[in-house]
Amino acid sequence: MKVTLRKKELAGDRERLYLDIYNPEAGGNTKRKKENLNLFLYTKPKTPIEKTHNKETLQLAETIKGQKQIDLQNGINGFGSKKESKGNFIDYFEKLALQRKASLGNYGNWDGLQKHNLRYLKDSTRKILSVANSTNQLIIELDKKVRKIKNKVLSSI
């Protein structure tokens, strides 16, 4: 996978900046993609303002290129993609647990946590719990359950 910053000449002594993204992991005809950055450079800067504009715009474009490269690498190396982050957390976690079934000790931990998640999360929470916002919601929901149980125990004493 490779992200390249490219320029295309425009009318009026300017160049448009765009990213040329090559992803061999993508299927079909989507291996190469162009992404317009909506930025431009002056081809022959004449004033100090134009020179400063070119310098700052090029730095911004390089930063965007680097972030895009990181995003693509994270998706390919198993850190999750945008598509997975919008999915249901419970389903995603179950898929991860099944991938560890070959290692019985490790699978037992994942399976136990999966059962714990199903037992303590309400049905309504399970439906809206996405991978992207699962951590905070999961902590809040489990914290509510623990506080409720503690209050019952303390009130019975």
Helices and strands as residue ranges (DSSP letters): E 2-10, E 14-22, E 32-42, H 48-76, H 82-85, H 89-99, H 104-120, H 123-128, H 134-156
